[in-house]
Structure formats: C-alpha cells, structure tokens
Amino acid sequence: MAIYNTTSASKKPTNVSINAELLAKAKSLNINLSATLESALKEQIRLQAQAQWLKENSDAMEAYNQFVERNGTFSDSVS
C-alpha cells in the first residue's frame, strides 16, 4: 500500500473534536495540529493496511510454511 504524498495532495477542511486540555497544551507548544493529524493518520493507515494484508494472506503464508517444512527451500540444495 502506498503512503499518500501529502506534499502534493489537496487539503480538505474538516471538523474534529479534541480533548480541550490536549488542544490547549498543543497550542501552547505551537504544535501544528494538521501536520500532527496527517502523520498519525498515515501511521494508522499503514498499520491497518498491514493487518489487513496479513489477514488476507495468512492462508497462503501457512501453506508456504508447510511446503517448506515438507520439502525445504531451493537454497537447501545449493552448497
């Protein structure tokens, strides 16, 4: 899965609800909320895509592992 290119993608305004204390602290530290949210979303997308890929491919990986247990790998015969 590709990570989205945030430098050329268009921006879309949205409303979010944030813990008021966290928001105040972030503002006091000059934290860029948009950049922080985008970074967190990219990481969550990466993690969810990885989990989905593993779930979708678990049968194939198990079959391959069983094949290797029974037959070894190609490199086993190479000295």
N, C-alpha and C positions, 0 to 999 in steps of 0.2 A: 504494500500500500504506500502510495506517495504521501509525503508530508507536504501540506499545502504551502505554496510560495506566498508568504504573507507580504512580501515587498511589492508585488505587482497586483495582488487581488484587490478588488474594490472593497470599500468599507461599507458596512450597513449599521446604522444606529439601532440600538435595541435597549430595552429597559431590563434591568436586573434588580433583584432585591438582595441587599448585602447587610450583614450584621453591622449595626450603626457604630459600634466600638471599633470594629476592624476598619471600617471606612474612614473614621476619624484618624486612626493611627496611620493608615496608609497615606492619607492626605498630608498628615504632619511630617511624614518621611519623604514626601514628594514621589511616591510610587506611582508609576503610570499604570492606571487600572486597565486600560485597553490592552496594553502590551502584556501585562501580567495574565489577564484572562486568556488572551490568544495563546500564550505559552502553555498555560495549564490545559487549555482545550486540546492543543496539539498533542500533549503528552497523554491525555485521556483517550484521544482518538487512537494514538499509537498502541496503547495498552489494550484497548477494546478490540482493535483490529487483530492484534497478535493473539489474543484469547480466542477470537472467532476463527482465525486461521488454524490454530492448534486443534480446536474442536472439530472443524470441518475435515481436517486431515489426520485425525488420530487413528482411524481405521487403517489408512494406508501406511502410516508410520509403524503401527503394530504389525501389520503384515510384513513389512520390510524387515523389521527386527526379528520376526520369527524365521523368515527366509535366511537371514544372516546366521542365526543360531544353528539352523539345519545345514547350511551349505557354506558358510564362511563368506568372505568377500573376495573379489577378484584379486586384490593385492596379497591375499594369503598365499597364493601360488607363485608369487614373484619374489625372488631372493634378492 
